[in-house]
């Protein structure tokens, strides 16, 4: 990774960068186009989610959709929710989010003992868990896998193990470019010094620099997946059993319930169910995912022609009046039916989930002046967006952190939201936009032009409507915007290379903590010149007057990572939220309420607040499709 990837937790604060390409998200990055209809669900949960126990034909394959294009299935390199949904099924971690819920349970781990107030974690592994190549999962594999996460040049999540989890390690001095483009001496991770030890084949000891409140939750994230020791040679002392590209794109070897059967980059992904999986036996024979970058072809494929097991609805075809709610389950999910559908005459099973997510407008501070960002903030109306543009259920967002995990709690979220500078539950404030631009010297003869980037999937769903609305409104404030869209991978790579001006993305939780969201607002972690950033905002330079406040808030969070230090973390988080608002580096739009549809022959547990990309699909069962077989 890069500059700060391998620093100790406190030394990380003094470094010059971060390390985790995201995209909003999937946490993982998500594009929020509204097509949350993929049928996914994990097993091994005692929670009754209303489905998952019916009569099904285990010889049938799930017909599904991939959210977009991908470029890797390596757990330490992939950072988006589209890749993550497949990695969840191919690989396993020590712990797991059952059915995408926020609570975790053991997966490859059999038990856990802690010492030193939680700073030392000793896992006893399940015996007999096998990889898809037939090798048994051992503690030595985790030592190797975690070293890859910390040291490999392929890793985009080094901060997760070295900073967030804070595994103890040594550092060494290296010369790196800082945020001002100047070279300086910094301390980085010294390869081979990670305090992760295999005491025997089934005992794994992890020593943290200090206790971390979310350790078992973060270890459920796919970057911490087990892979066979020495499978690739991208870290010291290992030559590799296979070429890296083969592992990452053709033959990933994991301990999950599925194995990659085939992957055609722009057309289809096929996963075969394993008959030797250590966990809950898959209730299907595999998953076939068709890849579409735009919503209308998905709609034709899944809804008109019924070639998938779940329908898809673009904005123009979605009809909220077809929802018929039957109740609310014990996790607050409204469920019922959707239909009958005009396209095929069927009625789908339906439910809604308030996910731990935030979708937002972001800005590259090096390209977009602060006055322009604030003008967009005054112009954009969460209320107008939800009522007129976004054709789905959603919660208006006034902070970067979702309400349920907001620093200080949901009530603090609400009280601060009412004081939101750019307008709380109100329409566009165009006069304020004009005023802030004129104060900065803009006018009829001095306009500002910028691009507005989004994925082609979002643009084809409702994003072009948002662009048109903002374009027409911002022109009065001397701002001209141009829409640029591309397929998911190309779009993300544009951001990683620092070529965004204004962009739309979403962040879906990797673990249920405010710091997981606010990491995107730690300024050194947004420096795209490093190549392994978390966010794409380049929050530095003359247009970043509140960046230091954000850095101070992040330091406060990290100095209070223990399980009994929630108030200190909340204070730091609130400082960061204020800095985000002050510099208008992110404009929060919505907290997503994901919608899930299944045709009548699907039997599957409901997904939780971590969303479908955190779920495994081995609990999905398929019954009689009738004429659509």
Helices and strands as residue ranges (DSSP letters): H 9-12, E 28-30, E 61-66, H 81-90, E 95-97, G 98-100, E 104-106, E 109-115, G 116-118, E 120-125, H 139-151, H 158-159, I 160-164, E 171-177, E 183-189, E 196-200, E 203-207, H 215-218, G 222-224, H 244-245, I 246-250, E 258-264, E 268-273, E 286-291, H 295-299, I 300-304, G 320-322, E 323-328, E 334-338, E 348-354, E 357-363, H 370-379, H 382-384, I 385-389, E 394-396, G 403-405, H 410-417, H 430-439, E 448-455, H 456-458, I 459-463, H 464-474, G 475-477, E 479-486, H 488-496, E 502-508, H 514-518, G 519-521, G 523-526, G 528-530, H 547-558, H 566-583, E 586-598, E 602-603, G 612-614, E 621-622, G 626-628
